[in-house]
């Protein structure tokens, strides 16, 4: 039976926030691992956050394998990175590309073989590719739920599991997945997306525990809104494109800052990183420590959004 917490509950929330801040400070003090010549694989590398991750890891001297569905766009990224590093004092490498559709599980094993052929091994896998969703549960076809899950969940874990044996054999490697704050809390009209990210969080939490004995760290990064085309390309309940740049997305994090945070998380071998402002961070704690209040806030948000759509 649920009951709203009193002063003790508030103290727990504040104590949790204090622990979180202390953890952040300690992480910043740890020395980071070098990435010069490390083989880094990035999915969804042709645009948005993936492209920015390619830029920062390239500048760090990593040997990149850029993955995406559009070969021409991947080559454009390669050309841009090569041009930007001209005259750089740091040694950089011309990125390689592997083209495949992460949502097509039958092509993932072939893609993994092609990735391994690039340099013989993978040091860091960054599972970044994904798709968003906007829609009312009542109006969303089950096929849309499945499609979002294929891209955001089954695709990344298929690629992860295809590359893991080579990492285990070498007892070296690092698995990174770009999840979302919505992998920790669910908000109205995001059911397919939030479900896929919750599943992602659960899978990679299990993977982290199982891979520790092999010395293979697993990092889950959960950003809030990022200024990319994610909402423009989001699918709706009938599978069509949403095609709208949300206000929350437009005012979100600069993807360059998020890419730098990903680089830092890889260097520090962080386990779980939340990139969000005070309110979303507080909401994550509320969901665990004060669920009754969290549910009331989400219900109020759902009513407000529904009213706004009717108007």
PyMOL commands that set and color helices and strands:
alter all, ss='L'
color gray80, all
select helices_A, chain A and resi 7-29+48-59+71-84+105-119+137-139+142-170+181-183+191-214+247-250+255-268+278-289+291-310
alter helices_A, ss='H'
color red, helices_A
select strands_A, chain A and resi 39-42+63-68+96-99+124-127+174-178+217-223+272-275
alter strands_A, ss='S'
color yellow, strands_A
deselect
rebuild
show_as cartoon
